[in-house]
Amino acid sequence: MLHVNLDPETEKDLAFWAKRSGQSMDDIALEAIREKIEELEDIALLERALADPDAGTTVSLEQMRRELGLDA
């Protein structure tokens, strides 16, 4: 179980938004943590892609347009 000590101003803000949104403070904090984890995962994927840009499949712009149906 994770326990987080918030500074008074952050706790006040969290309580305000929890009340305003009808969510619990725990739900808002959990959602924020999940979003941060997703962001960190995206950054890690980007860093790997930038480290070896030739590792993935490449397609021409024309092929991509065809695959996305943008040739109209």
Steps between C-alpha positions, in 0.01 A plus 500: 500500500628843408469791738573851376553807713371807322592854580201695632444698179496187281266325741270803499496506118438125483211526747350787300510312170378178658197677641436690178525187283317269738799267511698390801845640562633145466339458157648825372844414637486149349399640161786751512749226587375280217525788252856571616597134459357499145697817425821341627434188292445715189825685568687170538359376167598824331851486643542144368371602158732799488796287605449268201275662239570222247363228731139553396324456172517795266252583227491767238267796535303375202456156657393652830243721325359193323483298822324785680261558212626853434547465124169671422 
